[in-house]
Amino acid sequence: MSAAAPDHVREELAPGGVLRVGVNLGNFLLVKKQPDGSLKGIVPDLSQDLASRLGATVQYVLHA
């Protein structure tokens, strides 16, 4: 069960309802880019969970 974040936390981490997440694609143990362009691994899983607690969407910023 996910607990909702307080408003001040939500505004600090996800202003405008968007959680921007920098992703280093060089570490395949944490994240892997799928052929369809989607991400799989612990980074997108944690990002999605945090975004859901914040009531926000995720925007990935990819770095090779």
All heavy atoms as TSV, in Angstrom:
chain	resi	resn	atom	element	x	y	z
A	1	MET	N	N	0.842	-1.184	0.000
A	1	MET	CA	C	0.000	0.000	0.000
A	1	MET	C	C	0.881	1.238	0.000
A	1	MET	O	O	1.783	1.364	0.805
A	1	MET	CB	C	-0.924	-0.022	1.204
A	1	MET	CG	C	-1.861	1.129	1.258
A	1	MET	SD	S	-3.095	0.829	2.537
A	1	MET	CE	C	-3.948	2.334	2.438
A	2	SER	N	N	0.624	2.148	-0.886
A	2	SER	CA	C	1.411	3.368	-1.011
A	2	SER	C	C	0.780	4.500	-0.221
A	2	SER	O	O	-0.418	4.721	-0.305
A	2	SER	CB	C	1.513	3.788	-2.475
A	2	SER	OG	O	2.188	2.814	-3.209
A	3	ALA	N	N	1.618	5.186	0.529
A	3	ALA	CA	C	1.146	6.355	1.257
A	3	ALA	C	C	1.318	7.589	0.382
A	3	ALA	O	O	2.320	7.734	-0.303
A	3	ALA	CB	C	1.940	6.506	2.545
A	4	ALA	N	N	0.328	8.448	0.395
A	4	ALA	CA	C	0.404	9.682	-0.391
A	4	ALA	C	C	1.375	10.654	0.276
A	4	ALA	O	O	1.491	10.710	1.493
A	4	ALA	CB	C	-0.974	10.323	-0.502
A	5	ALA	N	N	2.090	11.401	-0.541
A	5	ALA	CA	C	3.059	12.382	-0.036
A	5	ALA	C	C	2.349	13.679	0.325
A	5	ALA	O	O	1.363	14.058	-0.308
A	5	ALA	CB	C	4.110	12.645	-1.103
A	6	PRO	N	N	2.866	14.388	1.333
A	6	PRO	CA	C	2.304	15.699	1.673
A	6	PRO	C	C	2.469	16.674	0.502
A	6	PRO	O	O	3.360	16.519	-0.335
A	6	PRO	CB	C	3.149	16.148	2.867
A	6	PRO	CG	C	3.790	14.918	3.399
A	6	PRO	CD	C	3.932	13.981	2.244
A	7	ASP	N	N	1.631	17.686	0.468
A	7	ASP	CA	C	1.637	18.654	-0.633
A	7	ASP	C	C	2.988	19.335	-0.825
A	7	ASP	O	O	3.436	19.510	-1.954
A	7	ASP	CB	C	0.561	19.717	-0.417
A	7	ASP	CG	C	-0.843	19.166	-0.611
A	7	ASP	OD1	O	-0.976	18.114	-1.274
A	7	ASP	OD2	O	-1.783	19.781	-0.098
A	8	HIS	N	N	3.656	19.720	0.257
A	8	HIS	CA	C	4.935	20.419	0.113
A	8	HIS	C	C	6.011	19.508	-0.485
A	8	HIS	O	O	6.861	19.960	-1.243
A	8	HIS	CB	C	5.397	21.030	1.442
A	8	HIS	CG	C	5.841	20.034	2.466
A	8	HIS	ND1	N	4.953	19.343	3.255
A	8	HIS	CD2	C	7.073	19.609	2.807
A	8	HIS	CE1	C	5.630	18.538	4.063
A	8	HIS	NE2	N	6.924	18.676	3.803
A	9	VAL	N	N	5.951	18.230	-0.197
A	9	VAL	CA	C	6.894	17.277	-0.783
A	9	VAL	C	C	6.586	17.092	-2.266
A	9	VAL	O	O	7.487	17.083	-3.108
A	9	VAL	CB	C	6.839	15.919	-0.049
A	9	VAL	CG1	C	7.683	14.872	-0.765
A	9	VAL	CG2	C	7.289	16.080	1.397
A	10	ARG	N	N	5.320	16.958	-2.575
A	10	ARG	CA	C	4.887	16.798	-3.971
A	10	ARG	C	C	5.339	17.982	-4.819
A	10	ARG	O	O	5.873	17.803	-5.918
A	10	ARG	CB	C	3.370	16.653	-4.026
A	10	ARG	CG	C	2.813	16.419	-5.403
A	10	ARG	CD	C	1.294	16.257	-5.415
A	10	ARG	NE	N	0.849	15.243	-4.466
A	10	ARG	CZ	C	0.119	15.502	-3.376
A	10	ARG	NH1	N	-0.253	16.731	-3.095
A	10	ARG	NH2	N	-0.239	14.525	-2.572
A	11	GLU	N	N	5.170	19.186	-4.317
A	11	GLU	CA	C	5.537	20.370	-5.088
A	11	GLU	C	C	7.059	20.503	-5.246
A	11	GLU	O	O	7.539	20.984	-6.261
A	11	GLU	CB	C	4.956	21.633	-4.444
A	11	GLU	CG	C	5.021	22.846	-5.313
A	11	GLU	CD	C	4.402	22.668	-6.698
A	11	GLU	OE1	O	3.346	22.030	-6.825
A	11	GLU	OE2	O	4.990	23.172	-7.675
A	12	GLU	N	N	7.796	20.051	-4.248
A	12	GLU	CA	C	9.263	20.118	-4.317
A	12	GLU	C	C	9.832	19.093	-5.309
A	12	GLU	O	O	10.726	19.406	-6.091
A	12	GLU	CB	C	9.858	19.867	-2.926
A	12	GLU	CG	C	11.351	20.006	-2.849
A	12	GLU	CD	C	11.832	21.441	-2.896
A	12	GLU	OE1	O	11.078	22.341	-2.509
A	12	GLU	OE2	O	12.982	21.648	-3.322
A	13	LEU	N	N	9.326	17.868	-5.276
A	13	LEU	CA	C	9.867	16.798	-6.120
A	13	LEU	C	C	9.256	16.731	-7.511
A	13	LEU	O	O	9.920	16.291	-8.456
A	13	LEU	CB	C	9.680	15.442	-5.433
A	13	LEU	CG	C	10.452	15.216	-4.145
A	13	LEU	CD1	C	10.097	13.862	-3.544
A	13	LEU	CD2	C	11.943	15.330	-4.387
A	14	ALA	N	N	8.007	17.121	-7.630
A	14	ALA	CA	C	7.316	17.009	-8.915
A	14	ALA	C	C	6.512	18.266	-9.211
A	14	ALA	O	O	5.276	18.225	-9.266
A	14	ALA	CB	C	6.406	15.779	-8.912
A	15	PRO	N	N	7.205	19.381	-9.431
A	15	PRO	CA	C	6.465	20.608	-9.726
A	15	PRO	C	C	5.656	20.459	-11.009
A	15	PRO	O	O	6.129	19.873	-11.983
A	15	PRO	CB	C	7.561	21.668	-9.869
A	15	PRO	CG	C	8.823	20.914	-10.101
A	15	PRO	CD	C	8.646	19.564	-9.492
A	16	GLY	N	N	4.434	20.903	-10.953
A	16	GLY	CA	C	3.561	20.782	-12.118
A	16	GLY	C	C	3.059	19.373	-12.348
A	16	GLY	O	O	2.516	19.065	-13.407
A	17	GLY	N	N	3.271	18.482	-11.375
A	17	GLY	CA	C	2.770	17.112	-11.507
A	17	GLY	C	C	3.646	16.196	-12.341
A	17	GLY	O	O	3.206	15.127	-12.747
A	18	VAL	N	N	4.912	16.596	-12.579
A	18	VAL	CA	C	5.829	15.772	-13.375
A	18	VAL	C	C	7.093	15.501	-12.570
A	18	VAL	O	O	7.786	16.428	-12.152
A	18	VAL	CB	C	6.197	16.461	-14.709
A	18	VAL	CG1	C	7.187	15.615	-15.495
A	18	VAL	CG2	C	4.948	16.730	-15.528
A	19	LEU	N	N	7.396	14.225	-12.356
A	19	LEU	CA	C	8.626	13.808	-11.696
A	19	LEU	C	C	9.660	13.513	-12.774
A	19	LEU	O	O	9.508	12.577	-13.546
A	19	LEU	CB	C	8.376	12.553	-10.854
A	19	LEU	CG	C	9.591	11.947	-10.166
A	19	LEU	CD1	C	10.119	12.894	-9.093
A	19	LEU	CD2	C	9.245	10.592	-9.579
A	20	ARG	N	N	10.684	14.349	-12.851
A	20	ARG	CA	C	11.758	14.146	-13.844
A	20	ARG	C	C	12.810	13.240	-13.224
A	20	ARG	O	O	13.297	13.513	-12.136
A	20	ARG	CB	C	12.368	15.466	-14.252
A	20	ARG	CG	C	11.409	16.310	-15.081
A	20	ARG	CD	C	12.053	17.601	-15.480
A	20	ARG	NE	N	13.417	17.340	-15.944
A	20	ARG	CZ	C	13.952	17.816	-17.055
A	20	ARG	NH1	N	13.271	18.619	-17.806
A	20	ARG	NH2	N	15.185	17.524	-17.397
A	21	VAL	N	N	13.177	12.177	-13.955
A	21	VAL	CA	C	14.119	11.192	-13.448
A	21	VAL	C	C	15.273	11.042	-14.431
A	21	VAL	O	O	15.059	10.665	-15.589
A	21	VAL	CB	C	13.422	9.820	-13.243
A	21	VAL	CG1	C	14.414	8.783	-12.746
A	21	VAL	CG2	C	12.250	9.954	-12.288
A	22	GLY	N	N	16.491	11.351	-13.976
A	22	GLY	CA	C	17.681	11.139	-14.795
A	22	GLY	C	C	18.054	9.665	-14.770
A	22	GLY	O	O	18.135	9.066	-13.699
A	23	VAL	N	N	18.260	9.081	-15.946
A	23	VAL	CA	C	18.544	7.651	-16.051
A	23	VAL	C	C	19.856	7.444	-16.792
A	23	VAL	O	O	19.995	7.848	-17.941
A	23	VAL	CB	C	17.401	6.908	-16.790
A	23	VAL	CG1	C	17.716	5.434	-16.907
A	23	VAL	CG2	C	16.077	7.116	-16.087
A	24	ASN	N	N	20.819	6.803	-16.119
A	24	ASN	CA	C	22.093	6.450	-16.721
A	24	ASN	C	C	21.930	5.064	-17.349
A	24	ASN	O	O	21.862	4.060	-16.644
A	24	ASN	CB	C	23.187	6.433	-15.652
A	24	ASN	CG	C	24.525	6.001	-16.188
A	24	ASN	OD1	O	24.661	5.626	-17.356
A	24	ASN	ND2	N	25.531	6.030	-15.338
A	25	LEU	N	N	21.868	5.010	-18.667
A	25	LEU	CA	C	21.664	3.742	-19.360
A	25	LEU	C	C	22.914	2.864	-19.371
A	25	LEU	O	O	22.864	1.729	-19.838
A	25	LEU	CB	C	21.199	4.008	-20.793
A	25	LEU	CG	C	19.830	4.669	-20.909
A	25	LEU	CD1	C	19.548	5.054	-22.357
A	25	LEU	CD2	C	18.742	3.760	-20.374
A	26	GLY	N	N	24.024	3.360	-18.841
A	26	GLY	CA	C	25.264	2.606	-18.835
A	26	GLY	C	C	25.324	1.499	-17.801
A	26	GLY	O	O	26.211	0.663	-17.847
A	27	ASN	N	N	24.399	1.469	-16.847
A	27	ASN	CA	C	24.409	0.440	-15.816
A	27	ASN	C	C	23.245	-0.515	-16.031
A	27	ASN	O	O	22.141	-0.296	-15.560
A	27	ASN	CB	C	24.345	1.078	-14.428
A	27	ASN	CG	C	24.599	0.087	-13.322
A	27	ASN	OD1	O	24.430	-1.118	-13.493
A	27	ASN	ND2	N	24.998	0.593	-12.177
A	28	PHE	N	N	23.507	-1.627	-16.730
A	28	PHE	CA	C	22.449	-2.572	-17.081
A	28	PHE	C	C	21.884	-3.304	-15.864
A	28	PHE	O	O	20.832	-3.937	-15.963
A	28	PHE	CB	C	22.953	-3.580	-18.122
A	28	PHE	CG	C	24.019	-4.503	-17.592
A	28	PHE	CD1	C	23.671	-5.716	-17.017
A	28	PHE	CD2	C	25.350	-4.169	-17.675
A	28	PHE	CE1	C	24.643	-6.568	-16.527
A	28	PHE	CE2	C	26.334	-5.006	-17.192
A	28	PHE	CZ	C	25.977	-6.222	-16.608
A	29	LEU	N	N	22.558	-3.230	-14.720
A	29	LEU	CA	C	22.012	-3.858	-13.518
A	29	LEU	C	C	20.842	-3.066	-12.947
A	29	LEU	O	O	20.004	-3.613	-12.238
A	29	LEU	CB	C	23.102	-3.999	-12.451
A	29	LEU	CG	C	24.258	-4.921	-12.812
A	29	LEU	CD1	C	25.334	-4.848	-11.745
A	29	LEU	CD2	C	23.773	-6.340	-13.008
A	30	LEU	N	N	20.779	-1.771	-13.272
A	30	LEU	CA	C	19.724	-0.914	-12.734
A	30	LEU	C	C	18.613	-0.630	-13.726
A	30	LEU	O	O	17.459	-0.449	-13.325
A	30	LEU	CB	C	20.319	0.414	-12.255
A	30	LEU	CG	C	21.338	0.311	-11.126
A	30	LEU	CD1	C	21.903	1.679	-10.798
A	30	LEU	CD2	C	20.731	-0.338	-9.898
A	31	VAL	N	N	18.957	-0.587	-15.014
A	31	VAL	CA	C	17.957	-0.263	-16.029
A	31	VAL	C	C	18.404	-0.804	-17.378
A	31	VAL	O	O	19.597	-0.841	-17.678
A	31	VAL	CB	C	17.712	1.260	-16.100
A	31	VAL	CG1	C	18.948	2.005	-16.544
A	31	VAL	CG2	C	16.535	1.594	-16.986
A	32	LYS	N	N	17.441	-1.230	-18.164
A	32	LYS	CA	C	17.722	-1.698	-19.518
A	32	LYS	C	C	16.663	-1.133	-20.450
A	32	LYS	O	O	15.469	-1.181	-20.150
A	32	LYS	CB	C	17.700	-3.223	-19.580
A	32	LYS	CG	C	18.082	-3.761	-20.932
A	32	LYS	CD	C	18.180	-5.270	-20.923
A	32	LYS	CE	C	18.549	-5.737	-22.321
A	32	LYS	NZ	N	18.554	-7.180	-22.408
A	33	LYS	N	N	17.115	-0.568	-21.566
A	33	LYS	CA	C	16.185	-0.031	-22.558
A	33	LYS	C	C	15.736	-1.171	-23.461
A	33	LYS	O	O	16.552	-1.877	-24.046
A	33	LYS	CB	C	16.856	1.073	-23.373
A	33	LYS	CG	C	15.888	1.855	-24.228
A	33	LYS	CD	C	16.578	3.064	-24.840
A	33	LYS	CE	C	15.598	3.888	-25.636
A	33	LYS	NZ	N	16.247	5.046	-26.244
A	34	GLN	N	N	14.437	-1.357	-23.555
A	34	GLN	CA	C	13.852	-2.419	-24.369
A	34	GLN	C	C	13.821	-2.008	-25.839
A	34	GLN	O	O	13.888	-0.820	-26.148
A	34	GLN	CB	C	12.430	-2.717	-23.873
A	34	GLN	CG	C	12.361	-3.149	-22.419
A	34	GLN	CD	C	13.109	-4.439	-22.172
A	34	GLN	OE1	O	12.804	-5.464	-22.764
A	34	GLN	NE2	N	14.122	-4.381	-21.320
A	35	PRO	N	N	13.705	-2.978	-26.767
A	35	PRO	CA	C	13.645	-2.645	-28.195
A	35	PRO	C	C	12.529	-1.662	-28.550
A	35	PRO	O	O	12.672	-0.873	-29.480
A	35	PRO	CB	C	13.420	-4.000	-28.866
A	35	PRO	CG	C	13.992	-4.993	-27.916
A	35	PRO	CD	C	13.729	-4.423	-26.546
A	36	ASP	N	N	11.431	-1.686	-27.789
A	36	ASP	CA	C	10.322	-0.763	-28.073
A	36	ASP	C	C	10.541	0.619	-27.462
A	36	ASP	O	O	9.694	1.501	-27.576
A	36	ASP	CB	C	8.998	-1.353	-27.597
A	36	ASP	CG	C	8.903	-1.489	-26.085
A	36	ASP	OD1	O	9.875	-1.153	-25.375
A	36	ASP	OD2	O	7.846	-1.943	-25.603
A	37	GLY	N	N	11.695	0.816	-26.785
A	37	GLY	CA	C	12.010	2.115	-26.200
A	37	GLY	C	C	11.637	2.249	-24.733
A	37	GLY	O	O	12.041	3.200	-24.078
A	38	SER	N	N	10.881	1.288	-24.207
A	38	SER	CA	C	10.501	1.349	-22.798
A	38	SER	C	C	11.685	0.940	-21.927
A	38	SER	O	O	12.657	0.355	-22.405
A	38	SER	CB	C	9.302	0.438	-22.532
A	38	SER	OG	O	9.655	-0.922	-22.748
A	39	LEU	N	N	11.599	1.274	-20.641
A	39	LEU	CA	C	12.666	0.955	-19.705
A	39	LEU	C	C	12.207	-0.160	-18.778
A	39	LEU	O	O	11.046	-0.213	-18.376
A	39	LEU	CB	C	13.039	2.182	-18.889
A	39	LEU	CG	C	13.523	3.394	-19.672
A	39	LEU	CD1	C	13.788	4.556	-18.724
A	39	LEU	CD2	C	14.766	3.066	-20.477
A	40	LYS	N	N	13.157	-1.030	-18.407
A	40	LYS	CA	C	12.842	-2.125	-17.498
A	40	LYS	C	C	13.953	-2.208	-16.457
A	40	LYS	O	O	15.122	-2.025	-16.768
A	40	LYS	CB	C	12.759	-3.442	-18.271
A	40	LYS	CG	C	12.348	-4.604	-17.423
A	40	LYS	CD	C	12.124	-5.833	-18.259
A	40	LYS	CE	C	11.683	-6.968	-17.346
A	40	LYS	NZ	N	11.272	-8.127	-18.101
A	41	GLY	N	N	13.572	-2.427	-15.204
A	41	GLY	CA	C	14.556	-2.573	-14.141
A	41	GLY	C	C	14.148	-1.829	-12.889
A	41	GLY	O	O	13.026	-1.334	-12.762
A	42	ILE	N	N	15.083	-1.752	-11.962
A	42	ILE	CA	C	14.800	-1.148	-10.662
A	42	ILE	C	C	14.553	0.356	-10.761
A	42	ILE	O	O	13.710	0.898	-10.048
A	42	ILE	CB	C	15.918	-1.483	-9.645
A	42	ILE	CG1	C	15.536	-1.082	-8.237
A	42	ILE	CG2	C	17.225	-0.814	-10.035
A	42	ILE	CD1	C	14.512	-1.949	-7.597
A	43	VAL	N	N	15.273	1.044	-11.643
A	43	VAL	CA	C	15.097	2.501	-11.770
A	43	VAL	C	C	13.675	2.862	-12.196
A	43	VAL	O	O	13.015	3.666	-11.532
A	43	VAL	CB	C	16.160	3.113	-12.708
A	43	VAL	CG1	C	15.837	4.558	-13.024
A	43	VAL	CG2	C	17.542	2.989	-12.095
A	44	PRO	N	N	13.154	2.295	-13.284
A	44	PRO	CA	C	11.779	2.644	-13.643
A	44	PRO	C	C	10.748	2.148	-12.615
A	44	PRO	O	O	9.743	2.826	-12.380
A	44	PRO	CB	C	11.560	1.995	-15.002
A	44	PRO	CG	C	12.692	1.079	-15.211
A	44	PRO	CD	C	13.791	1.480	-14.304
A	45	ASP	N	N	11.019	1.007	-11.973
A	45	ASP	CA	C	10.090	0.517	-10.954
A	45	ASP	C	C	9.993	1.493	-9.785
A	45	ASP	O	O	8.896	1.850	-9.344
A	45	ASP	CB	C	10.524	-0.852	-10.432
A	45	ASP	CG	C	10.363	-1.966	-11.453
A	45	ASP	OD1	O	9.701	-1.746	-12.489
A	45	ASP	OD2	O	10.917	-3.061	-11.209
A	46	LEU	N	N	11.149	1.935	-9.270
A	46	LEU	CA	C	11.149	2.884	-8.157
A	46	LEU	C	C	10.578	4.236	-8.571
A	46	LEU	O	O	9.856	4.879	-7.801
A	46	LEU	CB	C	12.560	3.056	-7.606
A	46	LEU	CG	C	13.130	1.866	-6.846
A	46	LEU	CD1	C	14.586	2.119	-6.474
A	46	LEU	CD2	C	12.312	1.568	-5.610
A	47	SER	N	N	10.902	4.657	-9.795
A	47	SER	CA	C	10.390	5.941	-10.298
A	47	SER	C	C	8.869	5.929	-10.373
A	47	SER	O	O	8.213	6.891	-9.972
A	47	SER	CB	C	10.959	6.239	-11.685
A	47	SER	OG	O	12.349	6.285	-11.654
A	48	GLN	N	N	8.315	4.853	-10.896
A	48	GLN	CA	C	6.863	4.740	-11.016
A	48	GLN	C	C	6.197	4.716	-9.642
A	48	GLN	O	O	5.141	5.323	-9.442
A	48	GLN	CB	C	6.480	3.497	-11.825
A	48	GLN	CG	C	6.818	3.585	-13.286
A	48	GLN	CD	C	6.007	4.650	-14.008
A	48	GLN	OE1	O	4.918	5.036	-13.609
A	48	GLN	NE2	N	6.569	5.132	-15.103
A	49	ASP	N	N	6.810	4.011	-8.692
A	49	ASP	CA	C	6.242	3.960	-7.347
A	49	ASP	C	C	6.257	5.339	-6.693
A	49	ASP	O	O	5.262	5.767	-6.111
A	49	ASP	CB	C	6.997	2.950	-6.484
A	49	ASP	CG	C	6.358	2.791	-5.120
A	49	ASP	OD1	O	5.167	2.396	-5.070
A	49	ASP	OD2	O	7.017	3.084	-4.116
A	50	LEU	N	N	7.386	6.034	-6.796
A	50	LEU	CA	C	7.465	7.380	-6.220
A	50	LEU	C	C	6.470	8.324	-6.887
A	50	LEU	O	O	5.771	9.085	-6.204
A	50	LEU	CB	C	8.885	7.933	-6.351
A	50	LEU	CG	C	9.108	9.348	-5.821
A	50	LEU	CD1	C	8.723	9.450	-4.350
A	50	LEU	CD2	C	10.551	9.764	-6.035
A	51	ALA	N	N	6.380	8.252	-8.206
A	51	ALA	CA	C	5.435	9.113	-8.921
A	51	ALA	C	C	4.002	8.835	-8.484
A	51	ALA	O	O	3.216	9.770	-8.313
A	51	ALA	CB	C	5.576	8.917	-10.427
A	52	SER	N	N	3.663	7.575	-8.278
A	52	SER	CA	C	2.294	7.265	-7.852
A	52	SER	C	C	2.021	7.815	-6.458
A	52	SER	O	O	0.931	8.304	-6.177
A	52	SER	CB	C	2.028	5.761	-7.910
A	52	SER	OG	O	2.707	5.082	-6.888
A	53	ARG	N	N	3.026	7.784	-5.577
A	53	ARG	CA	C	2.863	8.361	-4.232
A	53	ARG	C	C	2.718	9.877	-4.284
A	53	ARG	O	O	2.077	10.472	-3.422
A	53	ARG	CB	C	4.046	7.994	-3.351
A	53	ARG	CG	C	4.102	6.530	-3.002
A	53	ARG	CD	C	5.380	6.193	-2.279
A	53	ARG	NE	N	5.526	4.771	-2.121
A	53	ARG	CZ	C	5.612	4.153	-0.950
A	53	ARG	NH1	N	5.566	4.844	0.173
A	53	ARG	NH2	N	5.750	2.855	-0.900
A	54	LEU	N	N	3.335	10.483	-5.300
A	54	LEU	CA	C	3.263	11.931	-5.459
A	54	LEU	C	C	2.044	12.364	-6.259
A	54	LEU	O	O	1.759	13.557	-6.352
A	54	LEU	CB	C	4.526	12.448	-6.164
A	54	LEU	CG	C	5.839	12.291	-5.414
A	54	LEU	CD1	C	7.014	12.643	-6.315
A	54	LEU	CD2	C	5.846	13.137	-4.155
A	55	GLY	N	N	1.352	11.416	-6.876
A	55	GLY	CA	C	0.240	11.771	-7.754
A	55	GLY	C	C	0.735	12.463	-9.008
A	55	GLY	O	O	0.116	13.395	-9.505
A	56	ALA	N	N	1.896	12.017	-9.511
A	56	ALA	CA	C	2.543	12.662	-10.646
A	56	ALA	C	C	2.801	11.655	-11.763
A	56	ALA	O	O	2.650	10.452	-11.574
A	56	ALA	CB	C	3.873	13.281	-10.201
A	57	THR	N	N	3.218	12.171	-12.904
A	57	THR	CA	C	3.666	11.320	-14.007
A	57	THR	C	C	5.194	11.372	-14.039
A	57	THR	O	O	5.809	12.264	-13.471
A	57	THR	CB	C	3.111	11.802	-15.355
A	57	THR	OG1	O	3.541	13.146	-15.571
A	57	THR	CG2	C	1.594	11.729	-15.393
A	58	VAL	N	N	5.801	10.400	-14.718
A	58	VAL	CA	C	7.258	10.319	-14.806
A	58	VAL	C	C	7.721	10.801	-16.173
A	58	VAL	O	O	7.140	10.442	-17.198
A	58	VAL	CB	C	7.743	8.877	-14.593
A	58	VAL	CG1	C	9.252	8.784	-14.761
A	58	VAL	CG2	C	7.343	8.365	-13.232
A	59	GLN	N	N	8.769	11.606	-16.160
A	59	GLN	CA	C	9.444	12.006	-17.405
A	59	GLN	C	C	10.901	11.572	-17.245
A	59	GLN	O	O	11.614	12.068	-16.370
A	59	GLN	CB	C	9.363	13.504	-17.622
A	59	GLN	CG	C	10.109	13.968	-18.856
A	59	GLN	CD	C	10.146	15.476	-18.972
A	59	GLN	OE1	O	9.853	16.206	-18.040
A	59	GLN	NE2	N	10.507	15.947	-20.136
A	60	TYR	N	N	11.349	10.627	-18.087
A	60	TYR	CA	C	12.726	10.148	-18.016
A	60	TYR	C	C	13.633	11.045	-18.836
A	60	TYR	O	O	13.294	11.438	-19.940
A	60	TYR	CB	C	12.821	8.713	-18.535
A	60	TYR	CG	C	12.077	7.731	-17.667
A	60	TYR	CD1	C	10.915	7.116	-18.114
A	60	TYR	CD2	C	12.524	7.421	-16.394
A	60	TYR	CE1	C	10.236	6.219	-17.322
A	60	TYR	CE2	C	11.831	6.532	-15.592
A	60	TYR	CZ	C	10.696	5.929	-16.065
A	60	TYR	OH	O	10.014	5.059	-15.273
A	61	VAL	N	N	14.795	11.350	-18.275
A	61	VAL	CA	C	15.844	12.088	-18.965
A	61	VAL	C	C	16.987	11.090	-19.129
A	61	VAL	O	O	17.661	10.752	-18.153
A	61	VAL	CB	C	16.290	13.328	-18.168
A	61	VAL	CG1	C	17.369	14.083	-18.910
A	61	VAL	CG2	C	15.094	14.220	-17.866
A	62	LEU	N	N	17.162	10.575	-20.340
A	62	LEU	CA	C	18.110	9.494	-20.583
A	62	LEU	C	C	19.517	10.011	-20.859
A	62	LEU	O	O	19.702	11.000	-21.570
A	62	LEU	CB	C	17.628	8.645	-21.758
A	62	LEU	CG	C	16.220	8.064	-21.629
A	62	LEU	CD1	C	15.872	7.268	-22.866
A	62	LEU	CD2	C	16.082	7.223	-20.383
A	63	HIS	N	N	20.488	9.314	-20.283
A	63	HIS	CA	C	21.906	9.624	-20.482
A	63	HIS	C	C	22.620	8.332	-20.856
A	63	HIS	O	O	22.446	7.307	-20.188
A	63	HIS	CB	C	22.541	10.201	-19.208
A	63	HIS	CG	C	21.874	11.438	-18.729
A	63	HIS	ND1	N	22.161	12.681	-19.261
A	63	HIS	CD2	C	20.901	11.641	-17.802
A	63	HIS	CE1	C	21.411	13.591	-18.652
A	63	HIS	NE2	N	20.646	12.978	-17.772
A	64	ALA	N	N	23.414	8.373	-21.911
A	64	ALA	CA	C	24.147	7.181	-22.352
A	64	ALA	C	C	25.252	6.886	-21.342
A	64	ALA	O	O	25.624	5.808	-21.077
A	64	ALA	CB	C	24.723	7.390	-23.729
